[in-house]
């Protein structure tokens, strides 16, 4: 029996204490990773919402464009210069409806700058060539004449002016108008 007692000696080991310390560090790392993951998920959700909103706004800017079909100068008779500019407007393909009540026109002849608004002073007028124009909202397929008087009394031949159409939604339209070298006998002069 004594041989058996000698064979069963207990050994002292600190391995369990090291294991508990390692377990505590492991749990702390898992908690830190969980907090970091929660922050990253929250941030990515916020960024996704902002990206979607920016995408919608960018699409509206690009797809809601007014298109200038033609530009004419109107004269009282064959002996006067252009006193009114007429722009024929339509919508680009795929464009959403555009409220022309909110459009602004910026006109510059190099010396004078004037800003026009609908039912404003100075102002522009609208007339529907094709379409109904309910509440002055332009829809797909509509054709609208937009008229405004020039800053100076008239526009002589070979005059250059800058006109910018600023719709509420959509890209601004910059146009450089140069009147023809002569008007001839036309009272409705094609400018562009």
KETIDO-46289 format. One line per 3 residues: their letters; for each residue x, y, z of C-alpha. Coordinates in Angstrom, 1 decimal, decimal comma. Example, Ala and Ser with C-alpha at 12.3 -4.5 7.8 and 13.67 -1.06 7.14 Angstrom:
residues 2
AS = 12,3/-4,5/7,8 | 13,7/-1,1/7,1
END
This chain:
residues 192
XXX = 0,0/0,0/0,0 | 2,7/2,4/0,7 | 3,8/2,0/-2,9
XXX = 0,4/3,2/-4,0 | 0,5/6,2/-1,8 | 3,7/7,4/-3,2
XXX = 2,5/7,0/-6,7 | -0,6/9,3/-6,2 | 1,1/12,5/-5,4
XXX = -0,7/15,7/-6,2 | 0,9/18,3/-8,2 | 0,4/21,9/-7,6
XXX = -0,5/23,9/-10,8 | -1,2/27,6/-11,4 | -2,7/26,9/-14,9
XXX = -6,3/27,5/-13,7 | -5,5/31,0/-12,5 | -3,9/32,0/-15,9
XXX = -7,0/30,6/-17,6 | -9,3/32,8/-15,6 | -7,3/35,9/-16,4
XXX = -7,3/35,0/-20,1 | -11,1/34,4/-20,0 | -11,6/37,9/-18,5
XXX = -9,5/39,5/-21,2 | -11,3/37,6/-23,9 | -14,7/38,7/-22,5
XXX = -13,5/42,3/-22,4 | -12,4/42,1/-26,0 | -15,8/40,7/-27,1
XXX = -17,6/43,5/-25,3 | -15,4/46,2/-26,9 | -15,9/44,5/-30,3
XXX = -19,7/44,5/-29,7 | -19,7/48,2/-28,8 | -17,6/49,0/-31,9
XXX = -19,9/47,0/-34,1 | -23,0/48,8/-32,8 | -21,3/52,2/-33,5
XXX = -20,3/51,1/-37,0 | -23,8/49,8/-37,8 | -25,5/53,0/-36,5
XXX = -23,1/55,2/-38,5 | -23,6/53,1/-41,7 | -27,4/53,4/-41,3
XXX = -27,2/57,1/-41,0 | -24,8/57,4/-44,0 | -27,1/55,2/-46,1
XXX = -30,1/57,5/-45,4 | -28,0/60,5/-46,4 | -26,8/58,8/-49,5
XXX = -30,4/57,9/-50,5 | -31,6/61,5/-50,0 | -28,6/62,9/-51,9
XXX = -29,3/60,4/-54,7 | -33,0/61,5/-54,9 | -32,1/65,2/-55,0
XXX = -29,4/64,6/-57,7 | -31,9/62,6/-59,8 | -34,5/65,4/-59,4
XXX = -31,8/68,0/-60,5 | -30,8/66,1/-63,5 | -34,2/64,8/-64,7
XXX = -36,3/68,0/-64,1 | -34,9/70,2/-66,8 | -36,7/72,8/-68,9
XXX = -35,5/72,8/-72,5 | -35,4/75,9/-74,7 | -36,8/74,9/-78,1
XXX = -36,5/78,3/-79,8 | -35,8/82,0/-79,1 | -37,4/84,8/-81,0
XXX = -37,3/88,6/-80,9 | -40,5/90,5/-81,3 | -40,7/93,9/-83,0
XXX = -43,6/96,4/-83,3 | -43,0/97,0/-86,9 | -40,2/96,7/-89,5
XXX = -38,6/100,0/-88,5 | -38,0/99,2/-84,8 | -35,6/96,9/-83,0
XXX = -36,5/93,9/-80,8 | -38,5/95,0/-77,7 | -39,6/91,5/-76,4
XXX = -37,8/88,2/-76,2 | -39,9/85,1/-76,6 | -38,6/81,7/-75,5
XXX = -40,4/78,5/-76,5 | -40,0/76,0/-73,6 | -40,7/72,3/-73,3
XXX = -39,5/69,6/-70,8 | -36,6/67,2/-71,4 | -37,4/63,5/-71,8
XXX = -38,2/61,9/-68,4 | -38,5/65,2/-66,7 | -41,0/65,7/-63,9
XXX = -43,6/68,6/-63,9 | -42,1/72,1/-63,5 | -43,9/74,9/-61,7
XXX = -43,2/78,0/-63,9 | -44,7/80,3/-61,2 | -41,4/79,9/-59,3
XXX = -39,0/80,3/-62,2 | -36,6/83,3/-62,2 | -35,0/84,8/-65,3
XXX = -31,7/86,7/-65,0 | -31,0/89,0/-67,9 | -27,8/91,0/-68,5
XXX = -26,8/93,1/-71,6 | -23,4/94,0/-70,2 | -24,5/97,3/-68,7
XXX = -27,8/96,4/-67,0 | -28,9/93,4/-65,0 | -32,5/92,6/-64,4
XXX = -34,2/89,7/-62,6 | -37,7/88,7/-63,8 | -40,3/86,6/-62,0
XXX = -43,8/85,5/-62,9 | -46,4/88,2/-61,8 | -43,5/90,4/-60,6
XXX = -42,1/93,7/-61,6 | -40,3/93,2/-63,9 | -42,0/90,1/-64,9
XXX = -42,5/87,6/-67,7 | -45,7/86,2/-69,2 | -46,7/82,7/-70,1
XXX = -48,9/81,3/-72,9 | -49,5/77,7/-73,6 | -49,0/76,7/-77,3
XXX = -49,7/73,0/-76,5 | -51,1/71,7/-73,3 | -53,4/73,1/-70,6
XXX = -51,1/74,9/-68,2 | -53,2/74,4/-65,1 | -51,7/76,6/-62,4
XXX = -48,8/77,4/-64,7 | -47,3/73,9/-64,2 | -45,6/72,6/-67,3
XXX = -46,1/68,9/-67,9 | -44,5/66,4/-70,3 | -45,5/67,3/-73,9
XXX = -46,4/70,9/-73,2 | -45,0/73,8/-75,3 | -45,0/77,2/-73,6
XXX = -44,1/80,7/-74,8 | -42,4/82,8/-72,2 | -42,2/86,5/-73,0
XXX = -40,3/89,3/-71,3 | -39,3/92,8/-72,3 | -35,7/93,8/-72,6
XXX = -33,8/95,9/-70,1 | -33,1/98,7/-72,6 | -35,8/100,0/-74,8
XXX = -34,9/97,7/-77,7 | -32,2/95,2/-78,9 | -30,4/96,4/-82,0
XXX = -28,9/94,0/-84,5 | -25,6/92,4/-83,5 | -26,4/92,7/-79,8
XXX = -25,2/90,1/-77,3 | -27,1/89,4/-74,1 | -26,8/86,8/-71,4
XXX = -30,0/85,1/-70,1 | -30,2/82,5/-67,3 | -33,4/80,5/-66,6
XXX = -33,5/79,3/-63,0 | -36,3/76,8/-62,4 | -37,1/75,8/-58,8
XXX = -36,0/72,3/-59,4 | -33,5/71,4/-62,1 | -30,3/72,8/-63,5
XXX = -30,0/76,4/-64,5 | -30,0/77,1/-68,2 | -27,5/79,7/-69,4
XXX = -28,1/81,2/-72,9 | -26,0/83,7/-74,8 | -28,3/85,5/-77,2
XXX = -26,8/87,3/-80,2 | -29,2/89,1/-82,4 | -28,8/88,7/-86,2
XXX = -26,9/91,3/-88,3 | -30,1/92,5/-89,8 | -33,8/92,1/-89,1
XXX = -35,1/92,7/-92,6 | -38,9/92,9/-92,8 | -39,6/90,3/-90,1
XXX = -41,5/91,4/-87,0 | -40,8/87,9/-85,4 | -37,0/87,5/-85,6
XXX = -35,4/84,1/-85,0 | -32,5/84,7/-82,5 | -31,5/81,1/-81,9
END
